[in-house]
Amino acid sequence: MKAGDLFIDESEIAESFVRASGPGGQNVNKVASAVELRFDARRSPSLPADVAVKLMKLAGSRLTLEGVIVIFAQRFSSQPRNREDARERLAALIVKAQERDKPRRATRPTKASKTRRLDEKSRRGAIKSLRGKAEAD
């Protein structure tokens, strides 16, 4: 499976098919159309370490304590479409994890913050000068 610049080996992805919840007509109790996709992000040899860490942060509640990402797809009534949907969602997560953060630009301090800083400095200076006088006495 291709996800951005990376290729994920099919053996790293585990899929199981379960019955979908909700309305479904006569087939709802017979057909296992929902897909539960599992991908071990922590132990994946296909992912660089920094991408794996960012991927686990992005996964949020879909991440287990063992570092496995679980994606449950039941949007469609057919098993192949749900399987494709789950894989696309995993690929989108991996692509997002590969994006580099933009460095923050340095901004100028506001006039108010400069004034506060200078006022604080002058206040501290006044206290130190008072302490010096008290110790001299």
C-alpha positions as CSV (number, residue, x, y, z in Angstrom):
1,M,0.0,0.0,0.0
2,K,1.4,3.4,-0.9
3,A,0.9,6.3,1.5
4,G,2.6,9.5,0.4
5,D,6.3,8.8,0.1
6,L,6.1,5.5,2.0
7,F,5.2,1.9,1.0
8,I,3.5,-0.1,3.7
9,D,3.8,-3.9,3.3
10,E,0.5,-5.7,3.1
11,S,1.6,-8.1,5.8
12,E,1.7,-5.2,8.3
13,I,-2.0,-4.6,8.0
14,A,-4.5,-7.0,9.7
15,E,-8.1,-6.9,8.7
16,S,-11.1,-8.6,10.2
17,F,-14.7,-8.5,9.0
18,V,-17.5,-8.1,11.4
19,R,-21.2,-7.4,11.3
20,A,-22.1,-3.7,10.9
21,S,-24.4,-2.1,13.4
22,G,-27.5,-0.1,12.4
23,P,-30.2,-0.7,9.8
24,G,-29.4,-3.0,7.0
25,G,-32.5,-4.9,5.9
26,Q,-32.5,-8.7,5.5
27,N,-28.8,-9.1,5.2
28,V,-27.9,-7.3,8.4
29,N,-27.6,-10.5,10.4
30,K,-26.0,-12.6,7.7
31,V,-23.2,-10.5,6.1
32,A,-20.0,-9.3,7.8
33,S,-19.6,-6.1,5.8
34,A,-17.8,-3.9,8.4
35,V,-14.0,-3.9,8.4
36,E,-11.7,-3.6,11.4
37,L,-8.3,-2.7,10.2
38,R,-5.3,-2.9,12.6
39,F,-1.8,-1.4,11.9
40,D,1.0,-1.7,14.4
41,A,2.6,1.8,14.1
42,R,5.0,1.3,16.9
43,R,6.7,-1.8,15.4
44,S,6.3,-1.1,11.7
45,P,9.6,-1.3,9.8
46,S,8.1,0.7,7.0
47,L,7.8,3.9,9.1
48,P,10.7,6.2,10.1
49,A,10.7,6.8,13.9
50,D,9.6,10.4,13.7
51,V,6.7,9.6,11.4
52,A,5.6,6.7,13.7
53,V,5.6,9.0,16.7
54,K,3.6,11.7,14.9
55,L,1.2,9.1,13.5
56,M,0.5,7.7,17.0
57,K,-0.3,11.3,18.2
58,L,-2.6,11.9,15.3
59,A,-4.4,8.5,15.8
60,G,-5.8,9.7,19.2
61,S,-8.5,7.4,20.5
62,R,-7.9,4.9,17.7
63,L,-4.5,4.0,19.2
64,T,-4.3,1.1,21.7
65,L,-1.8,1.0,24.6
66,E,0.3,-1.4,22.5
67,G,0.7,1.2,19.7
68,V,-1.8,-0.5,17.3
69,I,-4.0,1.8,15.3
70,V,-7.5,0.4,14.9
71,I,-9.8,1.8,12.1
72,F,-13.4,0.6,12.0
73,A,-15.2,1.1,8.7
74,Q,-18.9,0.5,8.2
75,R,-20.0,3.4,6.1
76,F,-20.9,1.3,3.0
77,S,-23.0,-1.8,2.7
78,S,-20.4,-3.8,0.8
79,Q,-17.3,-5.4,2.3
80,P,-14.9,-4.3,-0.5
81,R,-15.9,-0.7,-0.3
82,N,-15.6,-0.7,3.5
83,R,-12.1,-2.3,3.2
84,E,-11.1,0.3,0.7
85,D,-12.4,3.1,2.9
86,A,-10.5,1.8,5.9
87,R,-7.3,1.6,3.9
88,E,-7.8,5.1,2.5
89,R,-8.3,6.5,6.0
90,L,-5.1,4.8,7.2
91,A,-3.2,6.2,4.2
92,A,-4.5,9.7,4.9
93,L,-3.3,9.5,8.5
94,I,0.1,8.3,7.4
95,V,0.3,11.1,4.8
96,K,-0.6,13.7,7.4
97,A,2.0,12.3,9.8
98,Q,4.7,12.7,7.0
99,E,4.0,16.5,6.7
100,R,6.6,18.6,8.3
101,D,5.6,21.3,10.8
102,K,6.2,24.9,9.6
103,P,8.7,26.7,11.8
104,R,7.2,29.6,13.6
105,R,8.3,33.0,12.4
106,A,9.7,35.3,15.1
107,T,7.3,38.1,15.8
108,R,8.0,41.5,17.2
109,P,7.0,42.2,20.8
110,T,4.0,44.6,21.2
111,K,4.5,48.0,22.6
112,A,2.5,47.1,25.7
113,S,4.7,44.1,26.4
114,K,7.8,46.3,26.1
115,T,6.3,48.8,28.5
116,R,5.4,46.0,31.0
117,R,8.9,44.6,30.8
118,L,10.6,48.0,31.4
119,D,8.2,48.8,34.2
120,E,9.0,45.5,35.9
121,K,12.8,46.1,35.5
122,S,12.6,49.6,37.0
123,R,10.5,48.2,39.9
124,R,13.1,45.5,40.6
125,G,15.9,48.1,40.4
126,A,14.1,50.3,43.0
127,I,13.7,47.4,45.4
128,K,17.4,46.4,45.0
129,S,18.5,50.0,45.7
130,L,16.4,50.1,48.8
131,R,17.9,46.8,50.0
132,G,21.4,48.2,49.5
133,K,20.6,51.2,51.6
134,A,19.1,49.1,54.4
135,E,22.2,46.9,54.5
136,A,24.5,49.9,54.7
137,D,22.8,51.3,57.7
